[in-house]
């Protein structure tokens, strides 16, 4: 999302909000599954292929 305001004739201010992985979907790494250790972690994944949700805000002054 972004919104731009005109401050003066040749000057503008832009506010932006960017979201990455907005649904926060998780894809597990099938190579990181525990296949039979004695510590009680059988069938647990230890890694993911995706990054968690990230948000960033920006403010830009153009002249």
PQR file with spaces between the fields and no chain letter, atoms N, CA, C, O and H, PARSE charges and radii, in Angstrom:
ATOM       1  N    UNK     1       0.838   -1.165    0.000 -0.4000 1.5000
ATOM       2  CA   UNK     1       0.000    0.000    0.000 -0.0000 2.0000
ATOM       3  C    UNK     1       0.882    1.227    0.000  0.5500 1.7000
ATOM       4  O    UNK     1       1.950    1.243    0.613 -0.5500 1.4000
ATOM       5  N    UNK     2       0.434    2.239   -0.682 -0.4000 1.5000
ATOM       6  CA   UNK     2       1.216    3.468   -0.750 -0.0000 2.0000
ATOM       7  C    UNK     2       0.285    4.663   -0.911  0.5500 1.7000
ATOM       8  O    UNK     2      -0.788    4.562   -1.507 -0.5500 1.4000
ATOM       9  H    UNK     2      -0.433    2.226   -1.180  0.4000 1.0000
ATOM      10  N    UNK     3       0.718    5.784   -0.372 -0.4000 1.5000
ATOM      11  CA   UNK     3      -0.024    7.038   -0.486 -0.0000 2.0000
ATOM      12  C    UNK     3       0.990    8.150   -0.727  0.5500 1.7000
ATOM      13  O    UNK     3       2.009    8.235   -0.042 -0.5500 1.4000
ATOM      14  H    UNK     3       1.590    5.865    0.112  0.4000 1.0000
ATOM      15  N    UNK     4       0.696    9.006   -1.714 -0.4000 1.5000
ATOM      16  CA   UNK     4       1.583   10.114   -2.057 -0.0000 2.0000
ATOM      17  C    UNK     4       0.853   11.429   -1.865  0.5500 1.7000
ATOM      18  O    UNK     4      -0.292   11.583   -2.291 -0.5500 1.4000
ATOM      19  H    UNK     4      -0.132    8.937   -2.271  0.4000 1.0000
ATOM      20  N    UNK     5       1.526   12.383   -1.216 -0.4000 1.5000
ATOM      21  CA   UNK     5       0.983   13.720   -1.021 -0.0000 2.0000
ATOM      22  C    UNK     5       1.893   14.721   -1.711  0.5500 1.7000
ATOM      23  O    UNK     5       3.117   14.601   -1.660 -0.5500 1.4000
ATOM      24  H    UNK     5       2.456   12.258   -0.870  0.4000 1.0000
ATOM      25  N    UNK     6       1.290   15.703   -2.353 -0.4000 1.5000
ATOM      26  CA   UNK     6       2.045   16.783   -2.980 -0.0000 2.0000
ATOM      27  C    UNK     6       2.226   17.877   -1.929  0.5500 1.7000
ATOM      28  O    UNK     6       1.252   18.457   -1.448 -0.5500 1.4000
ATOM      29  H    UNK     6       0.296   15.801   -2.395  0.4000 1.0000
ATOM      30  N    UNK     7       3.488   18.153   -1.578 -0.4000 1.5000
ATOM      31  CA   UNK     7       3.792   19.153   -0.556 -0.0000 2.0000
ATOM      32  C    UNK     7       3.862   20.541   -1.176  0.5500 1.7000
ATOM      33  O    UNK     7       3.167   21.460   -0.745 -0.5500 1.4000
ATOM      34  H    UNK     7       4.279   17.682   -1.969  0.4000 1.0000
ATOM      35  N    UNK     8       4.702   20.683   -2.187 -0.4000 1.5000
ATOM      36  CA   UNK     8       4.808   21.913   -2.966 -0.0000 2.0000
ATOM      37  C    UNK     8       4.725   21.531   -4.435  0.5500 1.7000
ATOM      38  O    UNK     8       4.480   20.373   -4.772 -0.5500 1.4000
ATOM      39  H    UNK     8       5.267   19.937   -2.538  0.4000 1.0000
ATOM      40  N    UNK     9       4.931   22.506   -5.302 -0.4000 1.5000
ATOM      41  CA   UNK     9       4.796   22.238   -6.728 -0.0000 2.0000
ATOM      42  C    UNK     9       5.751   21.138   -7.206  0.5500 1.7000
ATOM      43  O    UNK     9       5.365   20.283   -8.002 -0.5500 1.4000
ATOM      44  H    UNK     9       5.130   23.447   -5.028  0.4000 1.0000
ATOM      45  N    UNK    10       6.982   21.162   -6.724 -0.4000 1.5000
ATOM      46  CA   UNK    10       7.976   20.170   -7.158 -0.0000 2.0000
ATOM      47  C    UNK    10       8.397   19.231   -6.029  0.5500 1.7000
ATOM      48  O    UNK    10       9.438   18.583   -6.130 -0.5500 1.4000
ATOM      49  H    UNK    10       7.296   21.857   -6.077  0.4000 1.0000
ATOM      50  N    UNK    11       7.631   19.147   -4.985 -0.4000 1.5000
ATOM      51  CA   UNK    11       8.002   18.322   -3.840 -0.0000 2.0000
ATOM      52  C    UNK    11       6.832   17.423   -3.456  0.5500 1.7000
ATOM      53  O    UNK    11       5.692   17.881   -3.379 -0.5500 1.4000
ATOM      54  H    UNK    11       6.785   19.673   -4.902  0.4000 1.0000
ATOM      55  N    UNK    12       7.116   16.137   -3.214 -0.4000 1.5000
ATOM      56  CA   UNK    12       6.069   15.212   -2.805 -0.0000 2.0000
ATOM      57  C    UNK    12       6.588   14.299   -1.695  0.5500 1.7000
ATOM      58  O    UNK    12       7.791   14.079   -1.552 -0.5500 1.4000
ATOM      59  H    UNK    12       8.042   15.765   -3.276  0.4000 1.0000
ATOM      60  N    UNK    13       5.659   13.786   -0.929 -0.4000 1.5000
ATOM      61  CA   UNK    13       5.960   12.901    0.192 -0.0000 2.0000
ATOM      62  C    UNK    13       5.198   11.608   -0.020  0.5500 1.7000
ATOM      63  O    UNK    13       3.989   11.626   -0.246 -0.5500 1.4000
ATOM      64  H    UNK    13       4.682   13.965   -1.045  0.4000 1.0000
ATOM      65  N    UNK    14       5.905   10.479    0.053 -0.4000 1.5000
ATOM      66  CA   UNK    14       5.284    9.181   -0.195 -0.0000 2.0000
ATOM      67  C    UNK    14       5.462    8.289    1.028  0.5500 1.7000
ATOM      68  O    UNK    14       6.577    8.112    1.519 -0.5500 1.4000
ATOM      69  H    UNK    14       6.888   10.465    0.237  0.4000 1.0000
ATOM      70  N    UNK    15       4.364    7.731    1.513 -0.4000 1.5000
ATOM      71  CA   UNK    15       4.380    6.764    2.604 -0.0000 2.0000
ATOM      72  C    UNK    15       4.008    5.404    2.018  0.5500 1.7000
ATOM      73  O    UNK    15       3.032    5.301    1.274 -0.5500 1.4000
ATOM      74  H    UNK    15       3.459    7.875    1.114  0.4000 1.0000
ATOM      75  N    UNK    16       4.771    4.358    2.343 -0.4000 1.5000
ATOM      76  CA   UNK    16       4.499    3.030    1.804 -0.0000 2.0000
ATOM      77  C    UNK    16       4.584    1.979    2.912  0.5500 1.7000
ATOM      78  O    UNK    16       5.378    2.099    3.845 -0.5500 1.4000
ATOM      79  H    UNK    16       5.563    4.441    2.948  0.4000 1.0000
ATOM      80  N    UNK    17       3.753    0.953    2.787 -0.4000 1.5000
ATOM      81  CA   UNK    17       3.743   -0.191    3.698 -0.0000 2.0000
ATOM      82  C    UNK    17       3.817   -1.451    2.844  0.5500 1.7000
ATOM      83  O    UNK    17       2.914   -1.715    2.051 -0.5500 1.4000
ATOM      84  H    UNK    17       3.108    0.855    2.029  0.4000 1.0000
ATOM      85  N    UNK    18       4.884   -2.230    2.999 -0.4000 1.5000
ATOM      86  CA   UNK    18       5.098   -3.454    2.237 -0.0000 2.0000
ATOM      87  C    UNK    18       5.042   -4.644    3.183  0.5500 1.7000
ATOM      88  O    UNK    18       5.609   -4.608    4.275 -0.5500 1.4000
ATOM      89  H    UNK    18       5.618   -2.015    3.643  0.4000 1.0000
ATOM      90  N    UNK    19       4.352   -5.704    2.753 -0.4000 1.5000
ATOM      91  CA   UNK    19       4.253   -6.927    3.547 -0.0000 2.0000
ATOM      92  C    UNK    19       4.676   -8.094    2.662  0.5500 1.7000
ATOM      93  O    UNK    19       4.180   -8.248    1.546 -0.5500 1.4000
ATOM      94  H    UNK    19       3.891   -5.733    1.866  0.4000 1.0000
ATOM      95  N    UNK    20       5.593   -8.910    3.165 -0.4000 1.5000
ATOM      96  CA   UNK    20       6.070  -10.092    2.452 -0.0000 2.0000
ATOM      97  C    UNK    20       5.583  -11.330    3.199  0.5500 1.7000
ATOM      98  O    UNK    20       5.634  -11.361    4.428 -0.5500 1.4000
ATOM      99  H    UNK    20       5.996   -8.784    4.071  0.4000 1.0000
ATOM     100  N    UNK    21       5.112  -12.352    2.480 -0.4000 1.5000
ATOM     101  CA   UNK    21       4.507  -13.571    3.030 -0.0000 2.0000
ATOM     102  C    UNK    21       3.316  -13.185    3.910  0.5500 1.7000
ATOM     103  O    UNK    21       3.261  -13.523    5.092 -0.5500 1.4000
ATOM     104  H    UNK    21       5.071  -12.326    1.482  0.4000 1.0000
ATOM     105  N    UNK    22       2.380  -12.480    3.315 -0.4000 1.5000
ATOM     106  CA   UNK    22       1.247  -11.909    4.051 -0.0000 2.0000
ATOM     107  C    UNK    22       0.374  -12.970    4.722  0.5500 1.7000
ATOM     108  O    UNK    22      -0.215  -12.702    5.769 -0.5500 1.4000
ATOM     109  H    UNK    22       2.424  -12.204    2.354  0.4000 1.0000
ATOM     110  N    UNK    23       0.281  -14.160    4.143 -0.4000 1.5000
ATOM     111  CA   UNK    23      -0.530  -15.222    4.747 -0.0000 2.0000
ATOM     112  C    UNK    23       0.245  -16.014    5.790  0.5500 1.7000
ATOM     113  O    UNK    23      -0.325  -16.867    6.470 -0.5500 1.4000
ATOM     114  H    UNK    23       0.760  -14.378    3.292  0.4000 1.0000
ATOM     115  N    UNK    24       1.542  -15.738    5.922 -0.4000 1.5000
ATOM     116  CA   UNK    24       2.423  -16.411    6.876 -0.0000 2.0000
ATOM     117  C    UNK    24       2.389  -17.927    6.670  0.5500 1.7000
ATOM     118  O    UNK    24       2.379  -18.689    7.637 -0.5500 1.4000
ATOM     119  H    UNK    24       2.005  -15.044    5.369  0.4000 1.0000
ATOM     120  N    UNK    25       2.373  -18.358    5.420 -0.4000 1.5000
ATOM     121  CA   UNK    25       2.354  -19.777    5.072 -0.0000 2.0000
ATOM     122  C    UNK    25       3.705  -20.423    5.388  0.5500 1.7000
ATOM     123  O    UNK    25       4.759  -19.809    5.221 -0.5500 1.4000
ATOM     124  H    UNK    25       2.382  -17.740    4.634  0.4000 1.0000
ATOM     125  N    UNK    26       3.651  -21.661    5.842 -0.4000 1.5000
ATOM     126  CA   UNK    26       4.873  -22.385    6.192 -0.0000 2.0000
ATOM     127  C    UNK    26       5.015  -23.591    5.282  0.5500 1.7000
ATOM     128  O    UNK    26       4.071  -24.362    5.113 -0.5500 1.4000
ATOM     129  H    UNK    26       2.795  -22.160    5.978  0.4000 1.0000
ATOM     130  N    UNK    27       6.195  -23.756    4.695 -0.4000 1.5000
ATOM     131  CA   UNK    27       6.541  -24.956    3.933 -0.0000 2.0000
ATOM     132  C    UNK    27       7.722  -25.599    4.635  0.5500 1.7000
ATOM     133  O    UNK    27       8.791  -25.000    4.744 -0.5500 1.4000
ATOM     134  H    UNK    27       6.962  -23.130    4.833  0.4000 1.0000
ATOM     135  N    UNK    28       7.525  -26.825    5.112 -0.4000 1.5000
ATOM     136  CA   UNK    28       8.568  -27.515    5.854 -0.0000 2.0000
ATOM     137  C    UNK    28       9.548  -28.193    4.910  0.5500 1.7000
ATOM     138  O    UNK    28       9.168  -28.658    3.835 -0.5500 1.4000
ATOM     139  H    UNK    28       6.656  -27.312    5.023  0.4000 1.0000
ATOM     140  N    UNK    29      10.806  -28.246    5.317 -0.4000 1.5000
ATOM     141  CA   UNK    29      11.868  -28.895    4.554 -0.0000 2.0000
ATOM     142  C    UNK    29      11.811  -30.392    4.837  0.5500 1.7000
ATOM     143  O    UNK    29      12.052  -30.821    5.966 -0.5500 1.4000
ATOM     144  H    UNK    29      11.114  -27.868    6.190  0.4000 1.0000
ATOM     145  N    UNK    30      11.496  -31.185    3.823 -0.4000 1.5000
ATOM     146  CA   UNK    30      11.361  -32.634    4.018 -0.0000 2.0000
ATOM     147  C    UNK    30      12.701  -33.297    4.312  0.5500 1.7000
ATOM     148  O    UNK    30      12.725  -34.417    4.821 -0.5500 1.4000
ATOM     149  H    UNK    30      11.301  -30.837    2.906  0.4000 1.0000
ATOM     150  N    UNK    31      13.808  -32.641    4.009 -0.4000 1.5000
ATOM     151  CA   UNK    31      15.125  -33.194    4.312 -0.0000 2.0000
ATOM     152  C    UNK    31      15.515  -33.011    5.771  0.5500 1.7000
ATOM     153  O    UNK    31      16.510  -33.583    6.217 -0.5500 1.4000
ATOM     154  H    UNK    31      13.788  -31.730    3.596  0.4000 1.0000
ATOM     155  N    UNK    32      14.748  -32.224    6.523 -0.4000 1.5000
ATOM     156  CA   UNK    32      15.087  -31.960    7.914 -0.0000 2.0000
ATOM     157  C    UNK    32      14.235  -32.765    8.896  0.5500 1.7000
ATOM     158  O    UNK    32      14.232  -32.465   10.090 -0.5500 1.4000
ATOM     159  H    UNK    32      13.940  -31.760    6.161  0.4000 1.0000
ATOM     160  N    UNK    33      13.516  -33.778    8.419 -0.4000 1.5000
ATOM     161  CA   UNK    33      12.658  -34.577    9.292 -0.0000 2.0000
ATOM     162  C    UNK    33      13.507  -35.570   10.101  0.5500 1.7000
ATOM     163  O    UNK    33      14.479  -36.131    9.596 -0.5500 1.4000
ATOM     164  H    UNK    33      13.519  -34.022    7.449  0.4000 1.0000
ATOM     165  N    UNK    34      13.121  -35.770   11.359 -0.4000 1.5000
ATOM     166  CA   UNK    34      13.803  -36.715   12.249 -0.0000 2.0000
ATOM     167  C    UNK    34      13.248  -38.109   11.975  0.5500 1.7000
ATOM     168  O    UNK    34      12.062  -38.356   12.192 -0.5500 1.4000
ATOM     169  H    UNK    34      12.331  -35.314   11.770  0.4000 1.0000
ATOM     170  N    UNK    35      14.093  -39.018   11.502 -0.4000 1.5000
ATOM     171  CA   UNK    35      13.634  -40.329   11.045 -0.0000 2.0000
ATOM     172  C    UNK    35      13.769  -41.454   12.054  0.5500 1.7000
ATOM     173  O    UNK    35      13.537  -42.605   11.683 -0.5500 1.4000
ATOM     174  H    UNK    35      15.056  -38.817   11.326  0.4000 1.0000
ATOM     175  N    UNK    36      14.117  -41.210   13.261 -0.4000 1.5000
ATOM     176  CA   UNK    36      14.195  -42.330   14.186 -0.0000 2.0000
ATOM     177  C    UNK    36      15.248  -42.192   15.250  0.5500 1.7000
ATOM     178  O    UNK    36      15.943  -43.161   15.553 -0.5500 1.4000
ATOM     179  H    UNK    36      14.306  -40.275   13.562  0.4000 1.0000
ATOM     180  N    UNK    37      15.384  -41.051   15.813 -0.4000 1.5000
ATOM     181  CA   UNK    37      16.343  -40.904   16.897 -0.0000 2.0000
ATOM     182  C    UNK    37      15.707  -41.353   18.209  0.5500 1.7000
ATOM     183  O    UNK    37      14.497  -41.562   18.291 -0.5500 1.4000
ATOM     184  H    UNK    37      14.819  -40.263   15.567  0.4000 1.0000
ATOM     185  N    UNK    38      16.536  -41.494   19.219 -0.4000 1.5000
ATOM     186  CA   UNK    38      16.067  -41.982   20.520 -0.0000 2.0000
ATOM     187  C    UNK    38      15.617  -40.866   21.454  0.5500 1.7000
ATOM     188  O    UNK    38      15.263  -41.141   22.601 -0.5500 1.4000
ATOM     189  H    UNK    38      17.519  -41.324   19.153  0.4000 1.0000
ATOM     190  N    UNK    39      15.618  -39.623   21.004 -0.4000 1.5000
ATOM     191  CA   UNK    39      15.288  -38.506   21.894 -0.0000 2.0000
ATOM     192  C    UNK    39      13.806  -38.148   21.899  0.5500 1.7000
ATOM     193  O    UNK    39      13.431  -37.148   22.511 -0.5500 1.4000
ATOM     194  H    UNK    39      15.906  -39.399   20.073  0.4000 1.0000
ATOM     195  N    UNK    40      12.966  -38.913   21.253 -0.4000 1.5000
ATOM     196  CA   UNK    40      11.528  -38.647   21.254 -0.0000 2.0000
ATOM     197  C    UNK    40      11.086  -37.644   20.210  0.5500 1.7000
ATOM     198  O    UNK    40       9.957  -37.157   20.268 -0.5500 1.4000
ATOM     199  H    UNK    40      13.271  -39.726   20.757  0.4000 1.0000
ATOM     200  N    UNK    41      11.941  -37.325   19.262 -0.4000 1.5000
ATOM     201  CA   UNK    41      11.603  -36.339   18.248 -0.0000 2.0000
ATOM     202  C    UNK    41      11.254  -36.955   16.910  0.5500 1.7000
ATOM     203  O    UNK    41      11.399  -36.295   15.880 -0.5500 1.4000
ATOM     204  H    UNK    41      12.858  -37.721   19.215  0.4000 1.0000
ATOM     205  N    UNK    42      10.804  -38.188   16.891 -0.4000 1.5000
ATOM     206  CA   UNK    42      10.498  -38.868   15.632 -0.0000 2.0000
ATOM     207  C    UNK    42       9.396  -38.127   14.874  0.5500 1.7000
ATOM     208  O    UNK    42       8.337  -37.845   15.434 -0.5500 1.4000
ATOM     209  H    UNK    42      10.686  -38.724   17.727  0.4000 1.0000
ATOM     210  N    UNK    43       9.645  -37.817   13.614 -0.4000 1.5000
ATOM     211  CA   UNK    43       8.660  -37.168   12.764 -0.0000 2.0000
ATOM     212  C    UNK    43       8.605  -35.660   12.884  0.5500 1.7000
ATOM     213  O    UNK    43       7.729  -35.042   12.279 -0.5500 1.4000
ATOM     214  H    UNK    43      10.506  -38.046   13.159  0.4000 1.0000
ATOM     215  N    UNK    44       9.495  -35.043   13.634 -0.4000 1.5000
ATOM     216  CA   UNK    44       9.494  -33.595   13.784 -0.0000 2.0000
ATOM     217  C    UNK    44      10.422  -32.951   12.751  0.5500 1.7000
ATOM     218  O    UNK    44      11.511  -33.452   12.469 -0.5500 1.4000
ATOM     219  H    UNK    44      10.206  -35.545   14.125  0.4000 1.0000
ATOM     220  N    UNK    45       9.961  -31.830   12.199 -0.4000 1.5000
ATOM     221  CA   UNK    45      10.765  -31.067   11.248 -0.0000 2.0000
ATOM     222  C    UNK    45      11.654  -30.097   12.016  0.5500 1.7000
ATOM     223  O    UNK    45      11.235  -29.530   13.025 -0.5500 1.4000
ATOM     224  H    UNK    45       9.076  -31.423   12.428  0.4000 1.0000
ATOM     225  N    UNK    46      12.871  -29.907   11.539 -0.4000 1.5000
ATOM     226  CA   UNK    46      13.771  -28.957   12.191 -0.0000 2.0000
ATOM     227  C    UNK    46      14.095  -27.761   11.296  0.5500 1.7000
ATOM     228  O    UNK    46      14.908  -26.917   11.672 -0.5500 1.4000
ATOM     229  H    UNK    46      13.212  -30.367   10.719  0.4000 1.0000
ATOM     230  N    UNK    47      13.476  -27.675   10.127 -0.4000 1.5000
ATOM     231  CA   UNK    47      13.748  -26.551    9.236 -0.0000 2.0000
ATOM     232  C    UNK    47      12.575  -26.249    8.326  0.5500 1.7000
ATOM     233  O    UNK    47      11.731  -27.107    8.067 -0.5500 1.4000
ATOM     234  H    UNK    47      12.816  -28.361    9.821  0.4000 1.0000
ATOM     235  N    UNK    48      12.534  -25.009    7.842 -0.4000 1.5000
ATOM     236  CA   UNK    48      11.487  -24.586    6.913 -0.0000 2.0000
ATOM     237  C    UNK    48      12.124  -24.046    5.638  0.5500 1.7000
ATOM     238  O    UNK    48      13.303  -23.692    5.620 -0.5500 1.4000
ATOM     239  H    UNK    48      13.220  -24.312    8.052  0.4000 1.0000
ATOM     240  N    UNK    49      11.333  -23.988    4.579 -0.4000 1.5000
ATOM     241  CA   UNK    49      11.783  -23.449    3.296 -0.0000 2.0000
ATOM     242  C    UNK    49      11.359  -22.005    3.096  0.5500 1.7000
ATOM     243  O    UNK    49      11.858  -21.345    2.184 -0.5500 1.4000
ATOM     244  H    UNK    49      10.376  -24.276    4.594  0.4000 1.0000
ATOM     245  N    UNK    50      10.455  -21.496    3.920 -0.4000 1.5000
ATOM     246  CA   UNK    50       9.943  -20.139    3.757 -0.0000 2.0000
ATOM     247  C    UNK    50      10.381  -19.250    4.907  0.5500 1.7000
ATOM     248  O    UNK    50      10.769  -19.734    5.970 -0.5500 1.4000
ATOM     249  H    UNK    50      10.049  -22.032    4.660  0.4000 1.0000
ATOM     250  N    UNK    51      10.315  -17.960    4.685 -0.4000 1.5000
ATOM     251  CA   UNK    51      10.630  -16.970    5.711 -0.0000 2.0000
ATOM     252  C    UNK    51       9.350  -16.549    6.417  0.5500 1.7000
ATOM     253  O    UNK    51       8.275  -16.636    5.823 -0.5500 1.4000
ATOM     254  H    UNK    51      10.000  -17.567    3.821  0.4000 1.0000
ATOM     255  N    UNK    52       9.428  -16.097    7.661 -0.4000 1.5000
ATOM     256  CA   UNK    52       8.227  -15.622    8.344 -0.0000 2.0000
ATOM     257  C    UNK    52       7.740  -14.296    7.737  0.5500 1.7000
ATOM     258  O    UNK    52       8.428  -13.689    6.917 -0.5500 1.4000
ATOM     259  H    UNK    52      10.301  -16.026    8.143  0.4000 1.0000
ATOM     260  N    UNK    53       6.557  -13.865    8.151 -0.4000 1.5000
ATOM     261  CA   UNK    53       5.990  -12.616    7.657 -0.0000 2.0000
ATOM     262  C    UNK    53       6.898  -11.448    8.036  0.5500 1.7000
ATOM     263  O    UNK    53       7.363  -11.347    9.171 -0.5500 1.4000
ATOM     264  H    UNK    53       5.998  -14.359    8.817  0.4000 1.0000
ATOM     265  N    UNK    54       7.140  -10.570    7.065 -0.4000 1.5000
ATOM     266  CA   UNK    54       7.983   -9.394    7.269 -0.0000 2.0000
ATOM     267  C    UNK    54       7.203   -8.178    6.790  0.5500 1.7000
ATOM     268  O    UNK    54       6.598   -8.199    5.718 -0.5500 1.4000
ATOM     269  H    UNK    54       6.763  -10.652    6.143  0.4000 1.0000
ATOM     270  N    UNK    55       7.222   -7.109    7.597 -0.4000 1.5000
ATOM     271  CA   UNK    55       6.564   -5.862    7.225 -0.0000 2.0000
ATOM     272  C    UNK    55       7.588   -4.731    7.270  0.5500 1.7000
ATOM     273  O    UNK    55       8.477   -4.720    8.121 -0.5500 1.4000
ATOM     274  H    UNK    55       7.713   -7.091    8.468  0.4000 1.0000
ATOM     275  N    UNK    56       7.454   -3.787    6.351 -0.4000 1.5000
ATOM     276  CA   UNK    56       8.336   -2.628    6.375 -0.0000 2.0000
ATOM     277  C    UNK    56       7.548   -1.374    6.007  0.5500 1.7000
ATOM     278  O    UNK    56       6.636   -1.410    5.181 -0.5500 1.4000
ATOM     279  H    UNK    56       6.731   -3.796    5.660  0.4000 1.0000
ATOM     280  N    UNK    57       7.919   -0.278    6.636 -0.4000 1.5000
ATOM     281  CA   UNK    57       7.314    1.022    6.378 -0.0000 2.0000
ATOM     282  C    UNK    57       8.389    1.925    5.801  0.5500 1.7000
ATOM     283  O    UNK    57       9.558    1.830    6.174 -0.5500 1.4000
ATOM     284  H    UNK    57       8.660   -0.249    7.307  0.4000 1.0000
ATOM     285  N    UNK    58       7.988    2.807    4.885 -0.4000 1.5000
ATOM     286  CA   UNK    58       8.965    3.756    4.322 -0.0000 2.0000
ATOM     287  C    UNK    58       8.315    5.115    4.120  0.5500 1.7000
ATOM     288  O    UNK    58       7.108    5.226    3.904 -0.5500 1.4000
ATOM     289  H    UNK    58       7.038    2.884    4.582  0.4000 1.0000
ATOM     290  N    UNK    59       9.133    6.122    4.195 -0.4000 1.5000
ATOM     291  CA   UNK    59       8.712    7.496    3.976 -0.0000 2.0000
ATOM     292  C    UNK    59       9.739    8.137    3.051  0.5500 1.7000
ATOM     293  O    UNK    59      10.927    8.167    3.372 -0.5500 1.4000
ATOM     294  H    UNK    59      10.114    6.031    4.370  0.4000 1.0000
ATOM     295  N    UNK    60       9.291    8.653    1.899 -0.4000 1.5000
ATOM     296  CA   UNK    60      10.207    9.180    0.893 -0.0000 2.0000
ATOM     297  C    UNK    60       9.814   10.602    0.524  0.5500 1.7000
ATOM     298  O    UNK    60       8.659   10.880    0.200 -0.5500 1.4000
ATOM     299  H    UNK    60       8.326    8.629    1.638  0.4000 1.0000
ATOM     300  N    UNK    61      10.785   11.485    0.578 -0.4000 1.5000
ATOM     301  CA   UNK    61      10.603   12.877    0.177 -0.0000 2.0000
ATOM     302  C    UNK    61      11.304   13.084   -1.155  0.5500 1.7000
ATOM     303  O    UNK    61      12.519   12.914   -1.255 -0.5500 1.4000
ATOM     304  H    UNK    61      11.723   11.258    0.840  0.4000 1.0000
ATOM     305  N    UNK    62      10.541   13.452   -2.177 -0.4000 1.5000
ATOM     306  CA   UNK    62      11.089   13.660   -3.514 -0.0000 2.0000
ATOM     307  C    UNK    62      11.027   15.139   -3.856  0.5500 1.7000
ATOM     308  O    UNK    62       9.994   15.785   -3.683 -0.5500 1.4000
ATOM     309  H    UNK    62       9.554   13.590   -2.096  0.4000 1.0000
ATOM     310  N    UNK    63      12.145   15.670   -4.345 -0.4000 1.5000
ATOM     311  CA   UNK    63      12.175   17.084   -4.724 -0.0000 2.0000
ATOM     312  C    UNK    63      12.959   17.298   -5.973  0.5500 1.7000
ATOM     313  O    UNK    63      13.087   18.432   -6.435 -0.5500 1.4000
ATOM     314  H    UNK    63      12.984   15.145   -4.486  0.4000 1.0000
